[in-house]
């Protein structure tokens, strides 16, 4: 029987320096997701998919996808297996994390699409290394320019499938300081698609 990586993941969750909520998994849906991804629970991604509907990290700022919970999507439903692109998380502003090869034939790494520059950044980490860093506290520094006083309560009040729409958006000069922009709750899908559409229109 395969040795599950879940105890390692659970240990990292328990040791996190900020709140991490483990959303419950539906066993049948989790099994279907594992089969669709063709992975086992020996991997950190497989362990997260099998044992969680998703992880709400740092007051819900980051939603690490699992096997889905309510309207929070699952990993295979958001991913493009044909292109080798696996979507593994969204942040509350509409940024996204994907696990994909930097070039054909290369080992997959985590890439981040940010709402502040509308570009993809290769974090040069595999899934397990990325998630371990996230659970060890990396989000605090990673997002230091995109947070405002009191963000914790504002973000924690959102549902798992909600994000924040900010205007002016953070990729504009006027939207760089998120403490003075207009912020409102929208569906997470709407927040994500807004920046994807903006990137296409601006040729980013």
PALOKE-157855 format. One record per residue: x, y, z of N, C-alpha, C, CB in turn. Coordinates in steps of 0.2 Angstrom, whole numbers, padded with zeros to 4 digits, always signed. Atoms other than C-alpha are relative to their C-alpha. Glycine has a CB too. Layout:
N
XYZXYZXYZXYZ
...
***
This chain:
204
+0004-0006+0000+0000+0000+0000+0004+0006+0000-0005+0000+0006
-0004-0006+0000+0006+0017-0004+0001+0004+0006-0003+0005-0006
-0001-0004-0006+0013+0028+0010-0002+0007-0001+0007+0000+0003
+0002-0007+0001+0003+0044+0011+0004+0005+0002-0007+0000+0003
-0004-0006-0002+0012+0061+0012-0005+0004+0004+0002+0004-0006
+0004-0004-0004-0003+0067+0022+0002+0002+0007-0007-0003+0000
-0003-0002-0007+0005+0066+0039+0005+0006-0001+0003-0006+0003
-0005-0005+0001+0019+0077+0032-0004+0007-0001+0005-0001-0006
+0003-0006+0002+0007+0090+0025-0004+0002+0006-0006-0002-0005
+0004-0001-0006-0004+0089+0041+0005+0003+0005-0003-0006+0003
-0005-0003-0004+0012+0093+0051+0002+0007-0001+0006-0005+0001
-0002-0007+0002+0016+0108+0041-0006+0005+0001+0002+0000-0007
+0006-0004-0002-0002+0114+0043+0000+0002+0007-0006-0004-0002
+0000-0001-0008-0001+0112+0062+0005+0005+0002+0001-0006+0003
-0005-0005-0002+0015+0122+0063+0000+0007-0004+0007-0004-0002
+0001-0006+0004+0010+0136+0051+0000+0006+0005-0006+0000-0005
+0000-0006-0005+0013+0154+0059-0006+0004-0001+0006+0004-0002
+0007-0003+0001-0004+0159+0052-0005-0005+0000+0000+0005-0006
+0005+0005+0000-0021+0151+0052-0001-0003-0006-0007+0004+0002
+0001+0004+0006-0024+0137+0040-0006-0004+0002+0007-0004-0002
+0006+0004-0001-0041+0130+0038+0000-0006-0005-0007+0004+0000
+0001+0006+0004-0043+0112+0031-0007-0001-0002+0004-0006+0003
+0007+0001+0002-0059+0111+0021-0001-0008-0001-0002+0004-0006
+0001+0007+0001-0066+0093+0022-0001-0002-0007-0006-0002+0004
+0000+0003+0007-0065+0082+0007-0006-0005+0000+0006-0004-0002
+0005+0005+0001-0079+0071+0000+0004-0006-0003-0006+0003-0005
-0005+0006+0002-0071+0054-0002-0001-0002-0007-0002-0006+0004
+0001+0002+0007-0080+0050-0019+0003+0005-0004-0007-0001-0001
-0003-0005+0004-0075+0066-0026+0007+0000+0000-0003+0007+0002
-0008+0000+0000-0057+0065-0020+0002-0006-0004+0002-0001+0008
-0003+0005+0003-0055+0048-0027-0001+0001-0008-0005-0007+0001
+0001-0002+0007-0062+0054-0044+0006+0005-0002-0007+0003-0001
-0005-0005+0002-0050+0069-0044+0007-0004+0000+0000+0005+0006
-0006+0004+0000-0035+0057-0040+0001-0004-0006+0001-0004+0006
+0000+0004+0006-0040+0046-0054+0001+0005-0007-0006-0004-0001
+0000-0004+0006-0042+0061-0066+0008+0003-0001-0005+0006+0001
-0007-0003+0000-0024+0068-0061+0005-0006-0001+0001+0004+0006
-0004+0006+0001-0017+0050-0062+0006+0001+0005+0003+0000-0007
-0005+0000-0006-0007+0053-0045-0003-0004+0006+0001+0008+0001
+0001+0004-0006-0006+0044-0029+0001+0005+0006+0004-0006+0001
+0000-0004-0006-0007+0051-0011+0008+0000+0003-0004-0003+0006
-0007-0001-0002+0012+0048-0010+0003+0007-0001+0004-0005-0003
-0002-0007+0001+0014+0065-0017-0004+0005+0004-0001+0002-0008
+0003-0005-0004+0010+0081-0008-0007+0002-0003+0004+0006+0001
+0007-0002+0004-0003+0086-0022-0005-0005+0001+0002+0001-0007
+0005+0005-0001-0011+0069-0021-0003+0000+0007+0003-0007-0001
+0003+0000-0007-0012+0070-0002-0005+0005+0002+0006+0000+0005
+0005-0006-0001-0020+0087-0002-0007-0001-0004+0003+0006-0003
+0007+0002+0003-0033+0081-0015-0004-0005+0003+0002-0002-0008
+0004+0006-0003-0037+0065-0006-0003+0002+0007+0005-0005+0001
+0002-0001-0007-0038+0073+0011-0004+0007+0002+0006-0001+0005
+0003-0007-0001-0045+0091+0009-0004+0002-0006+0006+0005+0001
+0004-0003+0005-0058+0100-0001+0004+0006-0002-0007+0002+0002
-0005-0006+0002-0044+0114-0001+0002+0002+0007-0004+0006-0003
-0003-0003-0005-0034+0124+0011-0001+0007+0000+0008-0002+0001
+0001-0008-0001-0038+0142+0017+0006+0002+0004-0007+0002+0003
-0006-0002-0003-0021+0149+0021+0001+0007+0002+0006-0002-0004
-0001-0007-0002-0017+0165+0031-0006+0004+0000+0006+0003-0004
+0007-0003+0000-0035+0170+0035-0004-0001-0006+0001+0007+0002
+0003+0001+0006-0040+0164+0018+0003+0003-0006-0007+0001+0001
-0004-0004+0005-0028+0175+0008+0001-0005-0006+0006+0003+0002
-0001+0005+0005-0023+0159-0002-0004-0006+0001+0008-0002+0000
+0004+0006+0000-0034+0145-0007+0003-0005-0004-0008+0002-0003
-0004+0005+0004-0024+0130-0011-0006-0005-0002+0005-0004+0005
+0006+0004+0002-0036+0119-0021+0002-0008+0002+0000+0000-0008
-0001+0007-0002-0039+0101-0016-0005-0004-0005-0002-0002+0007
+0005+0003+0003-0054+0090-0021-0007+0004-0001-0001-0007+0002
+0005-0004+0000-0066+0104-0020-0005+0000+0006-0005-0002-0006
+0004-0001-0006-0078+0111-0007-0005+0005-0002+0004+0002+0006
+0005-0005+0002-0095+0119-0011+0002+0002-0007+0000+0005+0005
-0002-0003+0007-0091+0131-0025+0007+0001-0001-0004+0006-0001
-0007+0000+0001-0073+0131-0022+0002-0006-0005+0004+0000+0007
-0002+0006+0004-0066+0121-0037+0005-0005+0002+0002+0003-0007
-0005+0005-0001-0056+0106-0038+0006+0000-0005-0003-0008+0000
-0006-0001+0004-0039+0104-0045-0001-0002-0008+0006-0004+0002
+0001+0002+0007-0043+0094-0061-0005+0004-0004-0002-0007-0001
+0005-0005+0004-0058+0105-0065+0002+0006-0002-0006+0001+0005
-0003-0006+0002-0047+0120-0066+0006-0001-0005+0002+0004+0006
-0006+0001+0003-0033+0112-0075-0001-0002-0007+0004-0005+0004
+0000+0001+0007-0028+0109-0093+0005-0006-0001+0002+0006-0005
-0005+0006+0000-0020+0091-0093+0003+0000-0007-0004-0006+0001
-0003+0001+0006-0017+0092-0112+0006+0005-0001-0006+0002-0005
-0005-0005+0001-0006+0107-0110+0005-0001+0006-0002+0007+0000
-0005+0001-0005+0002+0100-0094-0001+0005+0006+0007-0001-0002
+0001-0006-0005-0005+0115-0083-0005-0002+0005-0002+0006-0004
+0004+0002-0006-0011+0110-0066-0001+0006+0004+0003-0006+0004
+0002-0006-0004-0020+0125-0057+0000-0003+0008-0006+0003-0002
+0000+0003-0007-0016+0122-0038-0002+0006+0005+0007-0002+0001
+0002-0005-0005-0021+0139-0030-0002+0006-0003+0005+0000+0005
+0002-0007+0002-0029+0156-0031+0001+0004+0007-0007+0000-0002
+0000-0005-0005-0026+0171-0020-0006+0004+0000+0006+0004+0000
+0007-0003-0001-0040+0182-0014-0001+0006-0005+0000+0003+0007
+0000-0006+0005-0035+0196-0027-0001-0002-0007+0006+0004+0001
+0001+0003+0007-0037+0184-0042+0007-0002-0003-0003+0006-0004
-0006+0003+0002-0019+0179-0043+0000-0008+0000+0006+0002+0004
+0001+0007+0000-0016+0161-0047+0007-0004-0001-0004-0002-0006
-0006+0004+0000-0003+0147-0045-0001-0006-0004+0002-0002+0008
+0000+0006+0004+0000+0134-0058+0006-0004+0001-0002+0001-0007
-0006+0004+0000+0011+0119-0058+0001-0003-0008-0001-0006+0005
-0001+0002+0007+0018+0116-0076+0008+0001-0002-0004+0005-0004
-0007+0000+0002+0035+0113-0085+0001+0007-0003+0001-0005-0005
-0002-0006+0003+0044+0129-0089+0001+0000-0007+0007+0003+0004
+0000+0001+0007+0047+0122-0106-0001-0008-0001+0007+0002-0003
+0001+0007+0001+0043+0105-0114+0005-0004+0002-0002-0001-0008
-0005+0005-0002+0051+0090-0106+0003+0002+0006+0005+0000-0005
-0003-0002-0006+0057+0100-0091-0004-0002+0006+0001+0008+0000
+0004+0002-0006+0052+0096-0073-0005+0006+0002+0005-0001+0006
+0005-0005-0001+0036+0105-0068+0002+0004+0006-0007-0003+0001
-0001-0004-0006+0038+0120-0056-0007+0004+0001+0006+0005-0001
+0006-0004-0002+0025+0132-0048+0002+0007-0003-0001+0001+0007
+0000-0007+0003+0022+0148-0058-0006+0004+0003-0001+0000-0008
+0005-0004-0003+0013+0163-0051-0002+0006-0005+0002+0003+0007
+0002-0005+0004+0002+0175-0061-0003+0005+0005-0006-0002-0005
+0002-0005-0005+0000+0191-0051-0004+0006-0003+0006+0003+0003
+0004-0006+0002-0013+0205-0052+0003+0007+0000-0006+0000+0004
-0004-0006+0000+0000+0218-0049+0004+0001-0006+0004+0001+0006
-0004-0001+0006+0010+0215-0065-0002-0004-0006+0007-0002+0001
+0003+0004+0006-0001+0203-0076+0005-0004-0003-0003+0005-0005
-0005+0004+0003+0014+0192-0079+0001-0006+0004+0007+0004-0001
-0002+0007-0003+0020+0174-0075+0007+0000+0003-0001-0005-0005
-0007+0001-0003+0034+0171-0063+0001-0007+0002+0000+0005+0007
-0001+0006-0002+0042+0155-0061+0004+0000+0007+0005-0004-0006
-0003+0001-0007+0045+0151-0043+0006-0005+0001-0006-0001+0005
-0005+0005+0000+0057+0137-0047+0000-0004+0006+0007+0004+0000
+0002+0005-0005+0049+0126-0034-0004-0005-0003-0002+0003+0006
+0005+0005+0001+0041+0109-0036-0006+0001+0005+0003-0007+0001
+0006-0001-0004+0023+0107-0028+0002+0000+0007-0005-0004-0002
-0001+0001-0007+0029+0100-0012+0004+0006+0004+0004-0007+0002
-0004-0005-0003+0043+0113-0009-0004+0007+0000+0006+0001-0005
+0004-0006-0001+0031+0127-0013-0005+0000+0005-0004+0001-0007
+0005+0001-0005+0017+0121-0002+0003+0000+0007-0004-0006-0001
-0003+0000-0006+0029+0118+0012+0002+0007+0002+0007-0004+0000
-0002-0007-0001+0036+0136+0010-0006+0004+0002+0003+0003-0006
+0006-0004-0001+0018+0143+0010-0002-0001+0007-0005-0002-0005
+0002+0002-0007+0014+0133+0026+0005+0002+0005-0001-0007+0000
-0005-0002-0005+0030+0139+0034+0001+0008+0001+0007-0002-0002
+0001-0007-0001+0026+0157+0032+0002+0005-0006+0004+0002+0006
-0003-0004+0005+0032+0163+0015-0005+0005-0003+0002-0005-0006
+0005-0005+0002+0016+0172+0011+0001+0007+0002-0007-0002+0001
-0001-0006-0003+0020+0186+0023+0004+0005-0004+0002+0000+0007
-0005-0004+0005+0035+0192+0012-0003+0000-0007+0007-0003+0001
+0002+0000+0007+0028+0187-0004-0006+0005-0002-0003-0007-0002
+0006-0005+0002+0012+0198-0003+0001+0007+0004-0006-0003+0002
-0001-0006-0005+0020+0212+0008-0002+0007-0004+0007+0001+0002
+0002-0006+0004+0016+0225-0006-0007+0000-0002+0005+0001-0006
+0007+0001+0002-0002+0219-0009-0005+0000+0006-0001-0006-0004
+0005+0000-0006-0009+0221+0009-0001+0006+0003+0003-0005+0005
+0002-0006-0003-0017+0234+0019-0001-0001+0007-0005+0004-0004
+0001+0000-0007-0020+0238+0037-0008-0003+0001+0000+0006+0004
+0007+0003-0001-0035+0227+0043-0002-0006-0005-0005+0005+0000
+0002+0005+0005-0034+0215+0028-0002-0007+0003+0006-0001-0005
+0001+0007-0002-0035+0199+0039-0008-0001+0001+0004-0001+0007
+0007+0001-0001-0053+0202+0045-0004+0001-0006-0002+0006+0005
+0004-0001+0006-0059+0208+0028+0000-0006-0004+0003+0006-0004
-0001+0006+0004-0052+0193+0019-0003-0006+0004+0008-0002-0001
+0002+0006-0004-0057+0180+0033-0008+0000+0000+0002+0001+0007
+0007+0000+0000-0075+0186+0031-0003-0002-0006-0003+0007+0001
+0002+0002+0007-0076+0180+0013-0001-0008+0000+0005+0002-0005
+0001+0007+0001-0083+0163+0008+0006-0003-0004-0006-0001-0004
-0005+0003+0003-0070+0151+0001+0000+0001-0008+0000-0008+0001
+0000-0001+0007-0076+0154-0017-0001+0007-0002-0006-0004-0003
+0001-0007+0001-0076+0173-0015+0007+0003+0000-0004+0003+0005
-0006-0004+0000-0062+0185-0019-0001+0007+0001+0004-0001-0007
+0001-0007+0000-0059+0204-0019+0001+0003-0006+0004+0003+0006
-0001-0005+0005-0062+0216-0033+0003+0006+0002-0006+0000-0005
-0003-0006-0002-0051+0231-0031+0000+0005-0006+0007-0001+0003
+0000-0005+0005-0052+0247-0041+0002+0007+0003-0007+0001-0003
-0004+0002+0006-0041+0255-0048+0004-0007+0002+0004+0005-0002
-0003+0006-0001-0033+0238-0050+0008+0001+0001-0001-0005-0007
-0007-0001-0003-0015+0235-0043+0005+0000-0006+0001-0006+0004
-0005-0001+0006-0007+0234-0061+0000+0007-0002-0002-0005-0005
+0000-0007+0002-0011+0253-0063+0004+0004+0006-0007+0002-0001
-0004-0004-0004-0001+0267-0055-0005+0002+0006+0002+0006-0004
+0005-0003-0005-0017+0273-0046-0002-0006+0005-0006+0002-0003
+0002+0006-0004-0020+0255-0039+0006-0003+0004-0003-0005-0004
-0006+0003-0003-0003+0252-0031-0001-0001+0008+0006+0003-0001
+0001+0000-0008-0008+0256-0013-0007-0003+0001+0000+0007+0003
+0006+0003-0001-0022+0244-0009-0004+0003+0006+0001-0007+0001
+0004-0003-0006-0027+0254+0007-0004+0005-0002+0005+0002+0005
+0005-0006+0002-0035+0268-0003-0004-0002-0006+0005+0005-0002
+0004+0002+0005-0043+0258-0017-0007-0002+0002+0003-0006-0004
+0006+0003-0002-0061+0252-0018+0000-0007+0000-0006+0003-0005
+0000+0007-0001-0063+0234-0012-0007-0003+0001+0005-0002+0005
+0006+0003-0001-0078+0223-0014+0000-0007-0001-0006+0003-0004
+0000+0007+0001-0082+0205-0013-0003-0002-0006-0004-0004+0006
+0003+0003+0006-0085+0195-0029+0002-0007+0000+0003+0004-0007
-0002+0007+0001-0084+0177-0035+0007+0000-0001-0005-0003-0005
-0007+0001+0001-0067+0171-0035+0002-0001-0008+0003-0007+0004
-0001+0001+0007-0069+0166-0053+0000+0006-0004-0006-0005-0003
+0001-0007+0004-0074+0184-0058+0007+0004+0002-0005+0004+0003
-0006-0003-0001-0058+0190-0049+0006-0002-0004+0002+0000+0008
-0005+0003+0004-0047+0178-0058-0001+0002-0007+0000-0008+0001
+0001-0001+0007-0055+0181-0075+0001+0007-0002-0007-0002-0002
-0001-0007+0002-0054+0200-0074+0008+0001-0002-0001+0004+0006
-0007-0001+0001-0035+0199-0073+0003-0004-0006+0005-0002+0006
-0002+0003+0006-0033+0186-0086-0002+0004-0007-0003-0007+0000
+0003-0004+0006-0044+0196-0098+0004+0007-0001-0007+0002+0001
-0004-0006+0001-0034+0212-0094+0007-0002-0003+0001+0003+0007
-0006+0002+0003-0018+0203-0098+0000-0001-0007+0003-0007+0004
+0001+0001+0007-0024+0197-0115-0001+0007-0004-0006-0004-0001
+0002-0007+0003-0031+0215-0119+0007+0004+0000-0005+0003+0004
-0006-0004+0000-0014+0223-0114+0006-0004-0003+0001+0002+0007
-0005+0003+0003-0004+0210-0122+0006-0002+0004+0003+0004-0006
-0005+0002-0005+0005+0205-0106+0002-0008-0001-0002+0001+0007
***
